[in-house]
Amino acid sequence: MSHSKVGENETVEDLRNEDDRNEDTAENVYDNSSRKRSWVWNHFIEEKNSEGSIAKCKYCKKILSGSTKGGTSHLKRHLENVCKKYQKNPTNQLLLLPSSKDPIKAFKFNQEKSRKILAKFIICAELPFRIFEHTVFLDFMRSLQPLFKIMGRKTVKHDCMALYQKERKKLHDIFKNLSSRVSFTTDIWTSNQKIGYISFTAHYIDSDFTLHKKIISFKKLPYPHTSFAIEDAVKKCLVEWELDCKICAITLDNCSTNDGVMRRLRDHFCYSMLFSGEYSHIRCCAHIFNIMVQDGMKIIHKAIECIREIVRYVSASPSRMQAFNEILQHMRLPARKGLTLDVPTRWNSTYEMLHDALGYKDALIRYATEHSCVCPTNDE
């Protein structure tokens, strides 16, 4: 009992102050060794007078002791219990970054800034606008910042389009003030929905001699993909971005259709092209290399076609894949990678198909035998 009693001249407040001093002493030792300070100093101005160090509150201007020997508990109590301006200010939220080397700083929520960052995130992550209709996502947003006002999908779409227009104008101004010429690459792509698209990319060097690459157009290209349709899409893009007078070179696939495209573009923009566009047509090296490899693969065309057919047959239904995986288990072969069906116009995908099929050679032969499928011979 004697150990639990409080002395006659001691009060609970005295003991609490003593505990605070002990706590502050430990805190100050940590602060001195690591060169870090308590978060409360973000809310006080440290000054010196004839009596020593003082701490002036940034909100109510009250002056307290700023001596490091006295600790900071009295400063904390002032903020929490005395300073009404600090308590009534809803924007005085602390951003705690325990793992960061930067000092703790005051955080002020900004709805407009958060909306812009959110729009950028949706664009970069390729998220659908309907994500704002998902209740779990809304709960997540509220947990991060209850003050954030949730918008509808139309508002989010408007924010994304506004950000796009802002970045587009910024890039347009860069092109307008660019002293060098610009080279372009174009490609035609067909989606899974069999919709044709044409992309147009600008390549330029800035005043710091840094190479930049910007996609300036990605639009639908109606069928048929004739030279006139491609030329019209390229021409509209150049005029729209006001780059028709800064053309250096245009890279296209090596095919007769694009020869007609460049011939008409030279006739139309000859006034602004270097050497009247005589050296502005660059044929895509990757496309030329693909044509060379495709031509060489004609020697083994029959074997490739047989492998392609059996891979297509096995991959056509879940039941066939299950039967093939059972064979792999019996033969103790890994089913992790599986079979790959190629895109005939791309030699690298054909290589991957042959490489994977070679690893499952014995399993494919056994499957073809059990299911009466055509399979390449050992010689093939």
ABEGO torsion letter per residue (X at the ends): XAAABBBAABBAAAAAAAAAAAAAAAAAAAAAAAGBBBAAAAABBBBBBAAEBBBBBAAAGBBBBABAAAEAAAAAAAAAAABAAAAABAABBBBBBAABABBBBBBBBBAAAAAAAAAAAAAAAGBBAAAAABAAAAAAAAAABAABBBBBAAAAAAAAAAAAAAAAAAAAAAAAABABBBBBBBBBBBBAAGBBBBBBBBBBBBAAGBBBBBBABBBBBBOBBBAAAAAAAAAAAAAAAGAAAABABBBBBBBAAAAAAAAAAAAAAAAABBGGGAAABBBBAAAAAAAAAAAAAAAAAAAAAAAAAAAAAAAABAAAAAAAAAAAAAAGBBAAAEBBBBBAABAAAAAAAAAAAAAAAAAAAAAAAAAGBBBBBAAX
